[in-house]
Amino acid sequence: MSDVLNDNALDQLFRTARTQNTYQDRPIEDAQLRALYDLLKWGPTSANMSPARFVFVKSPAAKEKLRPALSEGNLAKTMAAPVTVIVAYDEDFHEKLPYLFPHTDAKAWFDGPRENRHDAAFRNSSLQGAYLILAARSLGLGAGPMSGFDNAKVDAAFFAGTTVKSNFLVNLGYGDSAGLFPRSPRLSFDEAARIE
């Protein structure tokens, strides 16, 4: 991995990429969602734990199931997006560690009360959600991540009776530049970072 990506790729992933609020009337095929997952799954997580679970909310019935959990500000754009991804995490992710991290007994690190696994599951599923956004951009899709929703309602509607909990949502589609806000500033290196 010694090659630097060209400027077009860096623009598409970071510099000119934007959080999308509106989308073109173009569907996303199931094969594209599978390709998206097949990219994001390679992003690193602690001990390869991969706690994220993804629900691609695409059908009208699934969108209606999601509707009551959405905040007013996110309702219209989420219902109009071709796909909304529930980025979630499995609180019992450690059960898969013998397969995902077979060279040591990593499962034993997380045995015990479920609440002791929360931080690792939440942190690493957040990483995987970021990988989802970058994978979407790399495949030509726009992404609109958001946290304006009722987690308890999402969990009751989509994960009842499981050990899976919602983290955040990401709308996906082919972005419509007419729905973009002016670009917001970012902090400079010296404001946000230091080298020691």
C-alpha positions in Angstrom: 0.0 0.0 0.0 2.6 2.5 -1.1 0.8 4.3 -3.8 -0.9 7.7 -3.0 -4.4 8.0 -4.4 -4.7 10.5 -7.1 -6.4 13.9 -6.5 -9.7 12.8 -8.1 -10.0 9.9 -5.7 -9.1 12.1 -2.7 -11.6 14.7 -3.8 -14.3 12.0 -4.1 -13.6 10.6 -0.7 -12.8 13.7 1.3 -12.1 17.2 -0.2 -15.2 17.8 -2.4 -17.4 15.0 -0.9 -20.4 16.4 0.9 -23.1 15.2 3.3 -26.1 14.7 1.1 -29.6 15.9 2.1 -31.5 15.2 -1.2 -31.1 12.5 -3.7 -31.8 11.9 -7.4 -34.7 9.6 -8.2 -32.4 6.6 -8.9 -32.7 3.3 -7.1 -29.8 1.5 -5.4 -29.7 -2.1 -6.4 -29.2 -4.9 -3.8 -26.0 -5.9 -5.6 -24.6 -2.4 -4.9 -25.4 -2.7 -1.2 -23.6 -6.1 -1.1 -20.6 -4.5 -2.9 -20.7 -1.7 -0.4 -20.6 -4.1 2.5 -17.8 -6.1 0.8 -15.7 -3.0 0.8 -16.4 -1.6 4.3 -15.9 -5.0 6.0 -12.1 -4.7 5.4 -11.7 -1.6 7.6 -9.8 -2.4 10.8 -11.5 -2.8 14.2 -10.0 -3.7 17.6 -9.1 -7.4 17.5 -11.0 -7.7 14.3 -14.1 -7.7 16.4 -16.4 -6.3 13.7 -19.3 -5.6 16.0 -21.3 -3.5 13.5 -24.6 -4.9 12.1 -26.2 -3.1 9.2 -29.9 -2.9 8.2 -30.4 -1.5 4.7 -33.9 0.0 5.0 -35.1 0.1 1.5 -38.7 -1.2 1.0 -41.7 1.1 1.6 -42.8 -1.1 4.5 -39.4 -0.9 6.2 -39.3 2.9 5.7 -42.7 3.1 7.4 -41.4 1.0 10.3 -38.5 3.5 10.6 -40.7 6.6 10.3 -41.9 6.9 14.0 -38.3 7.0 15.2 -37.2 9.9 13.1 -36.8 13.5 14.4 -38.9 16.1 12.5 -35.8 17.6 10.9 -34.7 14.2 9.5 -38.1 12.8 8.5 -38.6 14.1 5.0 -35.1 13.5 3.7 -34.9 10.0 5.2 -38.3 8.9 3.8 -37.2 10.2 0.4 -33.7 8.6 0.4 -33.5 5.4 -1.7 -31.9 3.6 1.3 -31.3 4.3 4.9 -28.7 2.3 6.7 -29.2 1.5 10.4 -25.6 1.2 11.7 -25.9 -0.9 14.8 -23.7 -3.0 17.0 -24.1 -6.5 18.6 -23.5 -6.4 22.3 -22.5 -10.0 22.1 -20.0 -9.5 19.3 -17.4 -11.5 21.2 -19.2 -14.7 20.4 -17.7 -14.4 16.9 -14.2 -13.7 18.0 -13.1 -17.4 17.8 -13.7 -17.1 14.0 -12.7 -13.5 13.5 -9.5 -13.5 15.8 -8.5 -17.2 15.9 -4.9 -16.8 17.0 -5.7 -16.2 20.6 -8.7 -16.5 23.0 -10.0 -12.9 22.4 -13.5 -14.0 23.4 -12.3 -14.4 27.0 -11.3 -10.7 27.0 -15.0 -9.8 26.7 -16.8 -12.6 28.6 -18.9 -11.4 31.6 -21.6 -8.7 31.9 -22.8 -7.3 28.7 -22.4 -3.7 29.8 -18.6 -4.3 29.9 -18.6 -4.8 26.2 -20.6 -1.6 25.4 -17.7 0.8 24.9 -15.8 -1.6 22.5 -18.9 -2.4 20.5 -20.0 1.3 20.2 -16.6 2.6 19.4 -15.8 0.0 16.8 -19.3 0.1 15.2 -18.8 3.8 14.8 -15.6 3.1 13.0 -17.4 0.7 10.7 -20.1 3.3 10.0 -17.4 5.7 8.9 -16.0 3.0 6.6 -19.5 2.6 5.2 -19.6 6.3 4.3 -16.2 6.1 2.6 -17.2 2.9 0.8 -20.4 4.6 -0.4 -18.5 7.6 -1.7 -15.9 5.3 -3.4 -18.8 3.6 -5.3 -20.3 6.9 -6.4 -23.1 7.1 -3.8 -23.8 10.1 -1.6 -24.2 9.6 2.2 -26.0 11.5 4.8 -25.1 10.4 8.3 -27.3 11.5 11.2 -28.1 10.9 14.8 -31.5 12.7 15.0 -33.7 9.7 15.8 -35.0 7.7 18.8 -32.7 4.8 19.3 -35.2 3.0 21.6 -37.8 3.1 18.9 -35.4 1.8 16.2 -34.3 -1.0 18.5 -37.9 -2.0 19.3 -38.8 -1.9 15.6 -35.8 -3.6 14.1 -33.9 -5.5 16.9 -36.4 -6.6 19.4 -35.4 -9.7 21.3 -31.7 -9.5 20.1 -28.5 -8.2 21.5 -28.2 -5.6 18.7 -28.5 -1.9 19.4 -28.7 1.1 17.0 -25.8 3.5 16.8 -26.6 6.0 14.0 -28.3 6.3 10.6 -26.9 6.9 7.1 -29.1 7.9 4.1 -27.7 6.6 0.8 -28.4 7.6 -2.7 -27.2 9.4 -5.7 -26.8 12.9 -4.3 -28.6 15.9 -5.7 -26.4 19.0 -5.5 -29.4 21.3 -5.4 -30.0 20.1 -1.8 -26.5 21.0 -0.5 -25.9 23.7 2.0 -22.9 26.0 1.6 -19.8 24.2 2.7 -19.1 24.6 6.4 -15.5 25.4 7.5 -13.2 22.9 9.2 -10.6 23.5 11.9 -7.0 24.0 10.8 -4.3 21.5 11.8 -3.1 23.9 14.5 -6.6 24.2 16.0 -7.3 20.5 16.1 -4.0 18.7 16.2 -0.4 18.8 17.5 2.7 16.8 16.9 4.7 15.7 19.9 
